[in-house]
Amino acid sequence: MKARPNILFVLSDDHAVQAVSALNRDGVQLNQTPNLDRIADQGAIFRNSFCANSICTPSRASILTGKHSMQNGVLTLNDSLAQNQVTFPGLLKASGYTTALVGKWHLHNNPREEDFDFWEVLPGQGKYYNPDYITPHGIVNRQGYVTDLTTDRMLDWLDNSRDREKPFLACLHFKAPHRPWMPPPRHYSLYNGHTFPEPPTLRDDYSNRCEVLKKNQLQITRHLHWNADLKVRDPGPNAHRLDAVPEDHGEYEWNRMTPDQLNAWNEGYRAREEFVRSRVLSDEEFESFVYQAYVTDYLRCIAALDDNVGRVLHFLDDQGLSENTIVVYCSDQGFYLGEHRWFDKRWIFEESMRMPLLVRWPGKIKPGTVYDQLVQNIDYAPTLLEACGVGIPDDMQGVSLQRVIEDGTEIHDALYYHYYMHGDHGVPAHDGIRTHRYKLIHFYTVNEFNLIDLQNDPLELKSLHNDPAYAGILKAMTSRYEHARAAYGISSEYGPEGTFELL
């Protein structure tokens, strides 16, 4: 009888699908991610994987519990995962697995003993340089770069501390590439002299859709910060264009650095600052500068992440573990890299709702497989439980991907999405559903539906909710939407009956 599989579950933070080279071989290649591509080439790409609530804490709760936010109780960044919520790591541990978690947790309460034999997690968002880690024995400071350190701790557990008589679940959770996008010294010069192609919606004016889009506070040329986000402390004659920094971003990171680290940082970013300080940028030059600086640092953080994925894959090879280890790579949501003028996530639109999902499963998934079926982050937990021979609780709302993998079954005809965190970054609470072709969005704080035809309008630039030619589609999608809300127990408090301050 074949031993139960090990699981390496790698979760990043805010990794855009646009920034995984294996997912963009037929389109624009922003960067190269050879180690992530290795997972895809030796396993599978899920091209239509989506989150249920595009914000860090709720998405992580959905991944752990296999439930939508309303059912697991984590609706916003401020909600804690209740101690009585059943998680897939806890079920695996109870079934005989040894389990570990290292890196970003961001669920407020510390990880539970019932879920993890070993854990070290970053406080809140964590820091890129010389980060603190919360352990069962108190806070420990580690000197170095967070992506490397997190991997070091997981490799140490795998090599020296795990119970080798048991199969393992290793949850490796990276902070990167979360804001403020601070790369390690080895990548300070990466992409120097390179110009990234601008997305076609970089200058979106938000016309032909709900008016609430125009009230966003996520625009790269209005709402980023000079020193924290763009790494420019003295923008000279361009200072008036952006604020300097919120207290919890870049300044605090620099204050954590050793003198040698700070000197290397200043040298690495000297040319960028001198460029800005030495000239008055026109509106067009400023917009291009911000986009290039933002994407460059974001992708430098991805490069460090990819380096460390490679380290763990090499460890599995060297230890003879690769053939019986399921490797999963995903993010907690997608991210905007200038599309619609935006950074961040939150919206139901494609760039933030769509998630990278790569799975290597030797003997089960044929190398180089591509799946186009609709899947969601609530499906990950039941999939891993079934893979390990553990029963799936009745109240898990996700569906195992085993049928997708085995015979290509379409397990969802539509995916429900709900963002609850009303007003933060100028994004209203809203929900909706997505099928393969259509997306119905309900901006319920102003009680307006938007209908997008993804086949004819993949950039999501026009709502068809008032187009008579789409009246039948609107009616059918509305019916699906109402059914989904009922099926997932969505409270009327979060809908037209709720009370919301208009943005």
N, C-alpha and C positions, 0 to 999 in steps of 0.2 A: 504494500500500500504506500503510495507516494506521500511524503511528509506534507503537512500543511504549509502553504507558502508564507515566506516572510513578506513584509510590506515596508517599502521605503516611500513615505508620503512627504513630498516636498511642496511646500506652500510658500509662495512669494506674496508681496503686497503691492497691488496696483500695477501689475505687469500687463501692459497692453498687448493684445494679439498682434498689433502692427509691429511689435518689437521681438518677435520670435521668427527667425528666418525660415524655419520649416513650415510655418503657416502662411508664408507669403511668397512661395516659389513661383507662383503664377502672376505675381503683382509687383508692387514696389518693395524693394529690399532695403529697409533702413539700416539694418545691421546684420551681423552674423552671430549665431548662437550655436556653435558646433556641438557642444555637449548636450544641450536641449534637443538639438536635431538628432543626436544619436539615439535618444529615447524614442523619438518619432520614427526614425528609420528602422530601429530594431523592434518597434511595436506599432502603435497606432496614433493617429491624429483624430480627435473629435472636433470637426470643424464647426459644429453648431452646439457648442456648450455655453450655457448662459447662467448668470446668477439670478437669484430671486429678489435681491435687495442690495443695490450696488453701493455699499458702504462697509467699512472694515469689520466692525464688531458683529453686526447682524449676519454678514455673509459667513464669518467664521463659525457662528453658532449654527447656521443652517448646515454647513459642511459636517460639523460634529454630530448633530442630532438627526439629520435627514428630514428636517421639518422647516416649513415656512416660518417667518418671523412671528406671526400672530400666535402660532402654536408653541414655539420655544420661548416666547416671552422677551426676545431680544430684538426690539424694533428699531432702536437708534444706537448711536455711539455710547450713550450714557447708561444703557441697560446692562445689567450683569446676567450671566447665565446662571439660572437657579441651580442650587445644589442637588435638586431631585431630578434634573433632566438626565435622561439616559443618553449616553454617547457611544459611538462605535468603538473608540478606544477602550472604554469601560467594559463593553460587552466582549471585546477580544481578550482583554486581561482576565475577565472572569472565566473565559473558556480555555485558558491555559497559555496565552501569549505573554511574553515579557514586553513591556511598552515603555517608550521614552519620548519626551518632548523637549526640544531645545529651540529657543529663539523667540519670535514675537508671538504673544498670546492674545493680549488686548481684550480679555473678557472680564477684567476687573477683579473677580475672585481668583485666588491662586488655583492652579490645577489641583485636582483631587487625587488623593491616594488611591481611590477606587479606579481611577482611569490610568494613572501612570506610575510605574515603578521608579522612574527617574525623570526629573524635570529641572530645567533651568530656563527661566523666561525673562524677557526684557520688561522693565516697568513701562506700562503704557505703550507709547510708540517706540521707545528705546532711542538710543543715540548711535550715530555712525562711528564716532571715535571714542575709544577708551570707555566702552559702555559698562553700565552696571547690569548685573543679572540677579534676579530674585531666585533664591534656592530654598529648599525646606529648612535650611540652617541659617538663613539671613541673606543680606545683600552682599554680593561679591563684585568687586571692580576688576575688569580685565583690560589689559593694555593692548591696543591694536585696533584693527578695523572689524566692524561688527559682523560682516558677512563671513570673513575668514574665521573669526573667533567662534561663531555659532557652529560652523562646520567642524572646527577643531573639537568642540565639546561633544558633538554627536559621534565623530569618528572615535574619540576616546571611549565613549560608552560602548560602541559597537565592538571595539577591539579588546577592551580590557574589563568591562563591567557587566555586560549583559549575561543573563543566564543562558548558557549555550545549550542547555537541555530543552529549551523551549523555542518555538518560532518567535520572531520579533516583529513588532510594529515600531518603526522609527519615524517620528514626526519631526521633520527638519523645516522650521518655519523662519524664513528670511524676513528681515525688515525691508530690505531693498525690493523694488526701487521707490520706496515711499519718499515724499517730500521731506527734507529739502534737497534730495538728490546730490549727496556728497560722495564722490568716488574715492577709491584708495589711491595712494601715491603712484602705484604702478600704471594707473590709467589716466593720470593728469594730462598727458599729451595725446591720448587716443582721440582720433578724429580731428586733430588740429589741421587746418587747411582744407577740411572737407565741407562741402555745402550739401545739406540734406534737402531733398525735394519737398516743397511745401504742399500740404494737403489741399485739395481743391476747395474745401470749405473754410480755409483759414480766414477768409474775409466775409463770412456769413453775416447777413443783416437780419436774420430771424423772421423774415417776412413769410407769409403764407402758412403760418402755424400759430399756435396760441400765443397771445400777447405776453404771457408770463415768462416766455423764453428771454425776452428782452431785458428782464429785470435780474438776470443772473449776475453773480459776482465771481465768475470763474475765468474771465478773459485774460489771456496771457499778457496783453499790452496794457491792462488796467489794474489787475488784481494780484499780480506777482510782486515780489519785493526785491529791491536792488541787491542788498548784500546777502540775505538768506537764500534767495532762489537763484539769482543770476550771478552771485559771487563777485559783485562789484561794490566795494565799500565807498568809493568816491567817484560818482558818475559825472562830476564836473558840471558842464552846462546842460546836461540832460537830467539832472536830479529831480526836476519838477514833474517828470513824467510818471514816476512811481514812488511809493513810500519806501522807507528804508527797510525796516525789519520788525516783525512782531518778536516779543521777548523770548518766545520758546523755540525759535528756529536757529538760524545760523550763528548768531552771536554766542549763544550758549554752547554750541558745538565747538566754536573756536576757543572758548574759555576752557574747554576740557583738554585741548591738545597740549602735548609737551612742546617745549621750545623748538625742538627739531622738527616735529610734525608741523607746527605752525610756520616755520621757515619754509619747509617744502611746499606747503599749501600756498603761501604768498608768492613763491616763485612760480608755481604751476599756473596761477591765475593772473600773473602780472601783465601779460600781453593783453588779455581781455580788458582789464581795467584801464590800461593805457590807451587802448583803442577808443573806449567810450569817453574817457576824460579829455581827450585831445581834439574833439570835434563836436559840432552841433549836428545831431542826427535829424534828418527830415522824418516826416511821419512814416513814409514807406521804409526808409532805412532803419528806423527804430523798430518797426514791426518785424522786419526780417532779422535784425540783430537778436531780439528777444526770442523769436522762434528758434533760431540756430543755437543760442546759448542754452536754452531750456532743454531742447532735445539732445544736445551733446552731453550734458551732465546726466540726464536720465539714462541714456544709452551707455555711458561709462559705468553707471551703477549696475546695469544689466550685464555688462562684460564681467564684472567681479562676481556676480551671481552665477553666471555660466561657468566661470573658472571653478567655482566651488562645487557645482553640480558634477563637473568632471572629476573632481577629487573623490567624491563619494562613489561614483560609478567605477572608477579605477579600484577603489577599495573592495567593492563587491567582486570585481573580477579577480583581484589578487587573492582574496579569501575563498574563492570557489563558491560564492553565494549567488552569483548572477542568475543561474539557471532556475533557482527556486525562490526568486524574489520578484514580487510585483513592484514596479516602480511607477509612481504616479507623480506627475508634475502639473500644478495648477496655480492660479492666483486667486486671491479672494474676490477680485472683480477685474474688469478691464480698466482702461484709462484713456483720457484724451491727450493726444500729442499734437495739439493745435487745431484739431478738427472742430469746426464751429466756433473757432477762436478760443477754445477752452483748454484748460488743464483740469485735473481732478476727475470725478466720476459722478455718481448719484443719479443722473438721468436714465430713463429707460432706453435712450437711443443706443445704437449698436455699439459704439466704441466703449461704453461703460458697462453695458449689459452682457456683452460677449466676453467669455473667459478662455484663456488658453487651457487646454486639457490634452496632455500627452500621457499615454499609458504603455508601458512595456510589460508584457506578461508571457514569458516563454512557455511554449507548448499550448497556449490558449489563443494568443493573438498572432497572426501571421505578420512577419516584419513588413513594414511599408504599407500597412492597411490605413485606409482613410474612411471614416464614418461620417455620413452627412445627416444622420438622425438627430432630432432635437433631444438634448439632454440638459439637465440643470444641476446646480450644486447640491440640491437635496437628494440627488441620486447617488452621490458618491458613497455615503454611509451604507445603504443597503447593498450596494455592489460589493464592497469590501467584506461585509459580513457574509454574504453568500459565498464569496470566493474562499473564505476560510471555514466554511461549514457551520456558521453560526446563524441561528434563527433570527429573522428580521422582525422586530416588534411591530405589532399591528398598527400602532399609532405613528410609525414613520410614514411620511407622505411621499418620499421619493420612491423611485422604482429602480430595481437593480438593472444595471446595464448588461447583464449576462445574455439576455435575449437579443440585444443589439449585436453583441459580439458573436453569438453563436449562429444566428440566422438573419441578421439585418432587420429584425422587427423594429417598427416605429413604436416606441413605448409612450410617446406623448403626441397628441394632435395639436396641442397648444400649450404654451408655458405662461404661468401667471407671474407677474412682477409687482412689487409694491415698495415704494420708497416713503418712509414715514416721517423723516426728519425735517419737518416743515420750516423753511426759511433760512436754514444754514447755507451760507454761500449764495443766497438768493435763489435757491432751488425749492419750489413748493412740493409738498407732499403730493404724490400722484401714484396711480397704478395702471395696470393694463395687461393685455395678453399679446403674445406673439405666436403666429403660426409660421410655416415655411415662407409664405408669401406676404402676409399682411401683419400689421401691428396696429392695435387699437389702444390709444392712450387716453386715460381719463384724468384730466387736470381738475380734480374734484373740488379744489378750493375755489375755483371759478366756474365749476360745473360745465366744462367744455370737453367734448371728445375730439380727438384728432385721429384720423385714419391714414396710415401710410401704406402704399403699395411698394414693398421692398424690391419686387422684381423690376418695376419700371422707374423706381426712385430709390436706388440703394443708398444715396447720400442723405435721405430723409429730409428733403428740403420743402416738401409741400404736403399739406393735409388735404385729403379728399373727402372730409366728412360732410361737406356741403355740395358735393358733386352728384347730381342726379344719376349719373351713370354708375355710381358706386352705392346706390341706396340699398340694394340687396345685400351687398357685401357688408355694409355698415350694420344692417339688421342682424345678419348671421353672426358677425363678430361681437356685437353687443350681447346677443344671447349666450355666446360662449363665455364672454366676460362675466356676466351675471351668474352663470353656472359655476365658474371657477371661484368667485367670491363666496358663493354658498358652500361649495365643496370644501373650501379651505377655512371656513368659519370666520370670515373677515367681519369684524365688528362694524356696525353702521356708524360708530364714532369716527371711523376712518373712511369717510365717503361723503356724499352730499349732505347727510344729516349732521355731520360734524361742524364744529365752530372753529374757524381758522382766521387768523389775522391776514388780511390781504397784503401781499408783498408790494 
